[in-house]
Amino acid sequence: MAGIVQRATRAGKKLRRNFPDDGLRALCYRAVMRMTNATMYARVFASDASCNGRFFFGVTSTGIYCLPSCHAKKPKPENTRFFPTVEAARAAGLRACKKCHPDDFARGADPVLETIESLVAEVRAAPQNFPDARAIVRRSGFGATRAFELFRQHYHTTPADLLLRARLDAAKALLVGRALRPTESVGDKPWSPSAPPEAGKPRPTDSLAAISAEVGFESLSVFHDHFRRLNGLTPAAYRELRSAHGFEVALPEGYLLGYLRRALSRDIHSLTERLSGDVYTTVAQFSTGPALMTLRLSPTSVRAEISGGPALEAHALVVGLLGLDEEAAAFARLARRLGLARLVTGRPELRISQTPSVFDGLLWSIIGQQINFPFACLLKRRLIERTSQPFAEGLYAPPTPAAVAALEPGDLLPLQFSRQKADYVIQTARLVAEGKLDLAALHSMSATRAERTLLAVRGLGPWSVNYLMMRSLGFPDCVPLGDTGVTSGLQALLKLEVRPDLDATRRLMAVFSPYRSLATAHLWQFNQPIP
């Protein structure tokens, strides 16, 4: 199923290149896809955003036309008409919907998204200016219900949670003594904890109480509790990372160490990582270059040791590997409220282990398409051997974008890559190496913007993009539609006679929003033995 969706997406991209005229392109796309009125109505009923721009639909009873993804009340089939362009819809006497703004989409603009993105940028730059979530809603100019809907849709979060994380990020900046005023930046780049300070720019703050108040927390204890829950460290311990070569993060109560071991040893022949008992060793790429990192696992904590890498970056990597900042307990409560407690039985604290880097996840999302897991692992090992060298303790450094970009597709054919897969891997690496695809910027984008950016990359379809957003970027409300693990899990969980198709999967997974990424992780494990 994933292959069908990806081929359809590639067909659409090819048509956009070859037929710049909107009307001709839409007509050609309908011819390619053979979309009947019934098919298009099904897409409208499913609020399928992937069909936006492929066609528009009008409602004769209200006199408006919309995008297929519009969340307004669904019209009856007999009141629905379909159009290849907005011009055709207007020629039929219809007017644009004020909820989904089809005219803006048709000309490449998205003012509602841009409004929310600008607001989020304000919150992240100066969280202390927003005393609570209500202040964010008022600043948005939307009603409370609409504002919450937009934050969920575009950022997979609520205003309150986004404000909390913005405060914690600002506190981290202050803790390491390289904080900048909201209007300042380091040169022409945004500040990051690993960036070297510039003379005259840093503004260190020594008191934890002062930092707590500076970023908007109501008390030091609230600041401390939230910081430790999402980072596994106290604020004071995080500050010590500036000069540390190791650190210890606390695990949440009930943390499932067995599932972590399973995630860290998926490929027992991996060239870049090794799990031996409770000792995990890997070579990670940091801003300073590759470095060896060792994690010592225990039921209550994980001790990290870094040989030559910056501890601040290593901490961020460990938080991702452990899934510490994910809302596992909240998802378990949701599953129980839905009457699906058996989905989380025995693993209420299951978390998604993030890939070591976005580039690593990007490679895997391309290599793993439409082939079985063992063969995908074999191809990745061969790519590493071709583009990297042994680094330490028999492990290789992960390939860099530049190293992969230097290849030609013919270099990978003897390694059993298909010509198409080899081309996708190399061309994508070149986009990254040339700065045309900024992987670091994806973290701060809205989920909507990140998805659109990735879907524009040749070789990345809906399955690949959602997998990457979930496993490498940490977006909490993604579904890799067409994934056999998801459909098999749904069939077993709901005792369905057949595995759900794409539309059924989308409908069934909707009940788990805004935690569909964790729902996906649980479905992957549903038919697996408990480790």
DOTI-570980 format. One line per field, with one value per residue (C-alpha): x, y, z; residue number from 1; residue in three letters. Coordinates in pm, whole numbers. Layout:
<sites>
xx	X:...;
yy	Y:...;
zz	Z:...;
num	NUM:...;
residuo	ala:...;
</sites>
This chain:
<sites>
xx	0:285:426:97:77:439:391:81:269:556:306:164:509:596:275:346:683:554:223:259:-91:-327:-625:-432:-235:-546:-715:-404:-378:-736:-662:-355:-528:-863:-1042:-1415:-1662:-1709:-1335:-1307:-1606:-1438:-1128:-1343:-1520:-1180:-1053:-754:-498:-287:-559:-541:-473:-552:-916:-1157:-1515:-1820:-2138:-2445:-2662:-2431:-2273:-1912:-1609:-1340:-1021:-1063:-910:-1170:-1304:-1640:-1951:-1946:-2202:-2436:-2311:-2598:-2498:-2129:-1954:-1585:-1362:-1006:-932:-1067:-1139:-1375:-1550:-1596:-1724:-1995:-2111:-1953:-1753:-1441:-1471:-1356:-1244:-1001:-916:-889:-789:-489:-382:-416:-177:69:-20:-144:-220:-372:-63:162:-33:13:381:442:267:472:790:685:619:951:1145:992:781:783:552:274:155:-62:-225:-517:-277:-159:-517:-601:-288:-385:-706:-901:-1160:-1041:-1177:-1034:-696:-664:-762:-494:-221:-309:-318:1:218:71:39:-171:-91:-19:228:401:440:585:846:932:999:1217:1416:1472:1578:1832:1984:2019:2155:2452:2540:2505:2156:2063:1794:1488:1585:1949:2118:2466:2584:2325:2237:1988:2144:2195:2343:2641:2723:3032:2955:3045:3213:2964:2663:2631:2418:2482:2232:2350:2040:1804:1522:1606:1607:1273:1119:1293:1128:784:748:527:765:1104:950:725:1025:1234:964:892:1262:1351:1049:1133:1513:1600:1825:1778:1844:2162:2287:2208:2421:2717:2704:2903:3226:3121:3237:2945:2610:2332:1965:1684:1423:1050:887:792:1024:1030:1398:1324:1164:1455:1697:1487:1496:1872:1946:1710:2005:2230:2497:2493:2824:2754:2606:2630:2428:2604:2396:2317:2600:2514:2798:2759:2948:2747:2798:2827:2897:3263:3274:3217:3260:3214:2927:2856:2529:2509:2148:1980:1613:1615:1878:2112:2474:2623:2996:3125:3475:3546:3190:3004:2792:2511:2459:2499:2227:1983:2067:2012:1678:1569:1697:1512:1200:1201:1003:712:369:352:124:-120:-152:-212:-494:-646:-635:-814:-1082:-1142:-1200:-876:-678:-534:-338:-124:-151:194:356:188:529:628:818:955:1334:1443:1708:2056:2022:1769:2004:2019:1639:1626:1854:1651:1318:1446:1642:1361:1091:918:1177:1193:1372:1675:1754:1714:1964:2205:2182:2245:2552:2690:2634:2820:3113:3123:3114:3278:3574:3613:3626:3665:3600:3522:3241:3208:3117:2774:2795:2783:2568:2886:3021:2697:2658:3001:2875:2718:2422:2648:2857:2563:2435:2699:2577:2228:2066:1809:1895:1595:1680:2046:1940:1702:1965:2237:2021:1869:2215:2323:2030:2144:2515:2441:2220:1905:1744:1816:1758:1832:1561:1295:1292:1163:914:547:453:263:565:802:571:539:915:988:715:877:1190:1201:1185:995:627:365:489:853:774:550:800:1077:867:779:1116:1361:1182:969:631:371:74:200:84:296:-14:23:258:187:277:8:-262:-179:-189:-526:-668:-560:-656:-1006:-1057:-1126:-1185:-943:-663:-788:-708:-569:-897:-1001:-659:-688:-1035:-940:-622:-802:-934:-577:-500:-294:-84:-94:283:269:-36:173:453:209:54:402:453:99:167:521:631:701:1080;
yy	0:240:177:269:595:682:609:827:1110:1080:1092:1415:1574:1478:1637:1957:1981:1901:2090:2423:2529:2450:2343:2119:1969:1885:1726:1521:1415:1292:1096:939:853:759:929:885:1108:831:815:1190:1197:929:1149:1445:1232:1127:1490:1367:1651:1463:1542:1917:2074:1756:1863:2096:2024:2246:2218:2326:2359:2620:2768:2726:2531:2375:2174:1797:1829:2081:1986:2155:1938:1688:1749:1486:1318:1459:1813:1771:1872:1836:2082:2067:2430:2709:2906:2631:2635:3012:2987:2757:3038:2914:3115:3015:2853:3076:2777:2602:2896:2704:3015:3073:2711:2730:3026:2872:3087:2966:3270:3073:2853:3158:3330:3034:2999:3368:3333:3026:3212:3491:3242:3066:3393:3538:3284:3516:3751:3489:3420:3126:2947:3190:3469:3272:3213:3583:3677:3440:3627:3301:3163:2909:2605:2713:2803:2464:2294:2486:2412:2042:2038:2233:2166:1843:2011:2246:2611:2515:2240:2454:2732:2488:2359:2711:2805:2499:2569:2927:2802:2565:2857:3054:2755:2707:3077:3163:3309:3597:3858:3757:4003:3892:3617:3476:3628:3537:3204:3130:3052:2686:2535:2393:2718:2901:3227:3560:3838:4073:3855:3605:3702:3439:3408:3228:3180:2895:3095:3389:3167:3018:3363:3492:3236:3262:2974:3049:2882:2717:2381:2378:2464:2190:1920:1991:2019:1687:1505:1596:1597:1333:1588:1863:2217:2227:1900:2029:2336:2109:1964:2264:2099:1736:1420:1218:1246:1034:1073:945:719:765:522:204:273:-31:-113:-434:-242:1:-291:-424:-84:-46:-392:-408:-482:-721:-682:-301:-133:189:60:-241:-359:-602:-681:-343:-158:24:166:381:626:946:1247:1570:1925:1860:1534:1167:1056:735:729:457:417:199:96:30:11:362:554:561:667:827:861:1056:1033:1366:1483:1779:1667:1912:1755:1406:1479:1580:1258:1046:1214:1120:763:714:904:1098:1397:1188:1176:799:813:1050:813:517:709:791:426:321:589:455:106:-18:-84:-404:-193:-64:-360:-451:-150:175:348:243:521:580:559:838:781:916:1188:1315:1214:861:849:998:726:456:592:560:236:61:133:-174:-430:-657:-550:-784:-682:-313:-359:-531:-244:13:-176:-190:183:251:33:216:568:547:397:204:457:290:-45:-204:41:273:640:703:827:1202:1370:1479:1123:983:1279:1203:868:792:554:305:278:128:-115:-382:-353:-471:-128:-88:193:393:348:436:750:859:807:1000:1283:1340:1341:1601:1824:1807:1854:2156:2319:2289:2063:2195:1899:2100:2352:2080:2052:2405:2400:2336:1975:2100:2290:2001:1756:1979:2034:1663:1563:1796:1576:1324:972:1064:974:991:673:784:1137:1034:769:1030:1287:1032:853:1138:1469:1366:1486:1308:1280:1096:778:607:517:193:44:-328:-327:-66:-241:-582:-434:-269:-593:-783:-510:-456:-819:-723:-987:-819:-571:-211:-27:325:504:270:306:684:672:415:599:934:843:834:1196:1380:1074:877:834:648:456:346:231:27:-131:-229:-414:-552:-886:-913:-1109:-906:-864;
zz	0:83:-262:-426:-234:-315:-687:-690:-524:-771:-1056:-917:-882:-1240:-1366:-1174:-1346:-1694:-1682:-1501:-1604:-1314:-1521:-1758:-1471:-1272:-1570:-1646:-1284:-1286:-1599:-1441:-1116:-1278:-990:-1023:-845:-590:-529:-487:-253:-43:-24:85:347:481:482:284:276:20:-238:-183:-520:-709:-717:-539:-441:-431:-227:-420:-109:50:-261:-144:-268:-55:-36:8:357:478:821:776:793:506:229:92:-228:-431:-328:-416:-737:-826:-1009:-1144:-1045:-827:-1145:-1259:-922:-934:-1292:-1158:-929:-607:-351:-154:187:473:679:442:206:-124:-324:-97:-135:-514:-535:-290:11:349:565:852:882:852:1131:1365:1271:1347:1681:1774:1682:1923:2203:2154:2138:2457:2652:2954:2760:2769:3125:3019:2726:2726:2639:2336:2224:2260:2065:1782:1704:1679:1915:2172:1989:1654:1807:1976:1651:1458:1714:1705:1325:1258:1566:1709:2048:2258:2334:2697:2610:2347:2605:2860:2617:2503:2866:2918:2601:2713:3056:2897:2712:3035:3227:2998:3021:2654:2651:2422:2437:2230:1955:1938:1741:1699:1372:1111:1277:1556:1891:1985:2302:2113:1932:2059:2239:2086:2276:2435:2352:2640:2938:3208:3490:3805:4018:3935:4093:3868:3560:3660:3693:3381:3153:3316:3564:3863:4110:4131:4225:3917:3698:3861:3825:3458:3372:3533:3386:3027:3049:3307:3481:3734:3610:3819:3664:3314:3382:3461:3108:2987:3102:3158:2982:3112:3286:3432:3340:3558:3399:3465:3702:3517:3223:2992:2967:2774:2489:2485:2450:2163:1988:2035:1896:1596:1369:1563:1293:1296:1216:1410:1736:1967:2268:2499:2804:2956:2782:2461:2252:1943:1727:1687:1464:1662:1549:1632:1435:1524:1886:2081:2328:2582:2773:3084:3139:3471:3574:3722:3526:3228:3262:2949:2879:2577:2436:2270:2197:2351:2646:2567:2224:2369:2625:2350:2163:2477:2552:2201:2223:2551:2442:2769:2643:2509:2675:2727:3032:2858:2564:2796:2964:2623:2516:2834:2787:2437:2579:2421:2736:2590:2341:2631:2870:2990:2827:2941:2945:2590:2414:2065:2046:1812:1546:1631:1367:1115:832:970:971:622:485:654:530:172:204:394:136:-9:109:413:729:715:355:443:728:488:239:508:637:284:240:566:458:125:270:614:802:1129:1411:1751:1920:1583:1509:1210:1214:1054:694:643:376:194:181:37:-199:-350:-482:-817:-850:-1027:-710:-521:-783:-695:-334:-447:-440:-713:-953:-832:-463:-528:-713:-435:-162:-345:-476:-131:29:-226:-132:230:152:-68:194:-17:244:595:825:1141:1052:1037:1418:1465:1176:1216:1141:836:701:773:596:290:280:290:45:-210:-202:-484:-340:-23:-15:263:435:434:548:838:946:944:1130:1396:1439:1378:1439:1734:1606:1824:1586:1276:1103:836:632:441:701:733:1103:1168:965:1115:1463:1400:1263:1574:1820:1678:1569:1209:944:702:739:697:377:358:424:703:866:858:1019:1282:1381:1410:1756:1890:1796:1917:2009:1685:1680:2012:1889:1591:1823:2032:1721:1600:1929:1965:1797:1931:2238:2550:2578;
num	1:2:3:4:5:6:7:8:9:10:11:12:13:14:15:16:17:18:19:20:21:22:23:24:25:26:27:28:29:30:31:32:33:34:35:36:37:38:39:40:41:42:43:44:45:46:47:48:49:50:51:52:53:54:55:56:57:58:59:60:61:62:63:64:65:66:67:68:69:70:71:72:73:74:75:76:77:78:79:80:81:82:83:84:85:86:87:88:89:90:91:92:93:94:95:96:97:98:99:100:101:102:103:104:105:106:107:108:109:110:111:112:113:114:115:116:117:118:119:120:121:122:123:124:125:126:127:128:129:130:131:132:133:134:135:136:137:138:139:140:141:142:143:144:145:146:147:148:149:150:151:152:153:154:155:156:157:158:159:160:161:162:163:164:165:166:167:168:169:170:171:172:173:174:175:176:177:178:179:180:181:182:183:184:185:186:187:188:189:190:191:192:193:194:195:196:197:198:199:200:201:202:203:204:205:206:207:208:209:210:211:212:213:214:215:216:217:218:219:220:221:222:223:224:225:226:227:228:229:230:231:232:233:234:235:236:237:238:239:240:241:242:243:244:245:246:247:248:249:250:251:252:253:254:255:256:257:258:259:260:261:262:263:264:265:266:267:268:269:270:271:272:273:274:275:276:277:278:279:280:281:282:283:284:285:286:287:288:289:290:291:292:293:294:295:296:297:298:299:300:301:302:303:304:305:306:307:308:309:310:311:312:313:314:315:316:317:318:319:320:321:322:323:324:325:326:327:328:329:330:331:332:333:334:335:336:337:338:339:340:341:342:343:344:345:346:347:348:349:350:351:352:353:354:355:356:357:358:359:360:361:362:363:364:365:366:367:368:369:370:371:372:373:374:375:376:377:378:379:380:381:382:383:384:385:386:387:388:389:390:391:392:393:394:395:396:397:398:399:400:401:402:403:404:405:406:407:408:409:410:411:412:413:414:415:416:417:418:419:420:421:422:423:424:425:426:427:428:429:430:431:432:433:434:435:436:437:438:439:440:441:442:443:444:445:446:447:448:449:450:451:452:453:454:455:456:457:458:459:460:461:462:463:464:465:466:467:468:469:470:471:472:473:474:475:476:477:478:479:480:481:482:483:484:485:486:487:488:489:490:491:492:493:494:495:496:497:498:499:500:501:502:503:504:505:506:507:508:509:510:511:512:513:514:515:516:517:518:519:520:521:522:523:524:525:526:527:528:529:530:531;
residuo	met:ala:gly:ile:val:gln:arg:ala:thr:arg:ala:gly:lys:lys:leu:arg:arg:asn:phe:pro:asp:asp:gly:leu:arg:ala:leu:cys:tyr:arg:ala:val:met:arg:met:thr:asn:ala:thr:met:tyr:ala:arg:val:phe:ala:ser:asp:ala:ser:cys:asn:gly:arg:phe:phe:phe:gly:val:thr:ser:thr:gly:ile:tyr:cys:leu:pro:ser:cys:his:ala:lys:lys:pro:lys:pro:glu:asn:thr:arg:phe:phe:pro:thr:val:glu:ala:ala:arg:ala:ala:gly:leu:arg:ala:cys:lys:lys:cys:his:pro:asp:asp:phe:ala:arg:gly:ala:asp:pro:val:leu:glu:thr:ile:glu:ser:leu:val:ala:glu:val:arg:ala:ala:pro:gln:asn:phe:pro:asp:ala:arg:ala:ile:val:arg:arg:ser:gly:phe:gly:ala:thr:arg:ala:phe:glu:leu:phe:arg:gln:his:tyr:his:thr:thr:pro:ala:asp:leu:leu:leu:arg:ala:arg:leu:asp:ala:ala:lys:ala:leu:leu:val:gly:arg:ala:leu:arg:pro:thr:glu:ser:val:gly:asp:lys:pro:trp:ser:pro:ser:ala:pro:pro:glu:ala:gly:lys:pro:arg:pro:thr:asp:ser:leu:ala:ala:ile:ser:ala:glu:val:gly:phe:glu:ser:leu:ser:val:phe:his:asp:his:phe:arg:arg:leu:asn:gly:leu:thr:pro:ala:ala:tyr:arg:glu:leu:arg:ser:ala:his:gly:phe:glu:val:ala:leu:pro:glu:gly:tyr:leu:leu:gly:tyr:leu:arg:arg:ala:leu:ser:arg:asp:ile:his:ser:leu:thr:glu:arg:leu:ser:gly:asp:val:tyr:thr:thr:val:ala:gln:phe:ser:thr:gly:pro:ala:leu:met:thr:leu:arg:leu:ser:pro:thr:ser:val:arg:ala:glu:ile:ser:gly:gly:pro:ala:leu:glu:ala:his:ala:leu:val:val:gly:leu:leu:gly:leu:asp:glu:glu:ala:ala:ala:phe:ala:arg:leu:ala:arg:arg:leu:gly:leu:ala:arg:leu:val:thr:gly:arg:pro:glu:leu:arg:ile:ser:gln:thr:pro:ser:val:phe:asp:gly:leu:leu:trp:ser:ile:ile:gly:gln:gln:ile:asn:phe:pro:phe:ala:cys:leu:leu:lys:arg:arg:leu:ile:glu:arg:thr:ser:gln:pro:phe:ala:glu:gly:leu:tyr:ala:pro:pro:thr:pro:ala:ala:val:ala:ala:leu:glu:pro:gly:asp:leu:leu:pro:leu:gln:phe:ser:arg:gln:lys:ala:asp:tyr:val:ile:gln:thr:ala:arg:leu:val:ala:glu:gly:lys:leu:asp:leu:ala:ala:leu:his:ser:met:ser:ala:thr:arg:ala:glu:arg:thr:leu:leu:ala:val:arg:gly:leu:gly:pro:trp:ser:val:asn:tyr:leu:met:met:arg:ser:leu:gly:phe:pro:asp:cys:val:pro:leu:gly:asp:thr:gly:val:thr:ser:gly:leu:gln:ala:leu:leu:lys:leu:glu:val:arg:pro:asp:leu:asp:ala:thr:arg:arg:leu:met:ala:val:phe:ser:pro:tyr:arg:ser:leu:ala:thr:ala:his:leu:trp:gln:phe:asn:gln:pro:ile:pro;
</sites>
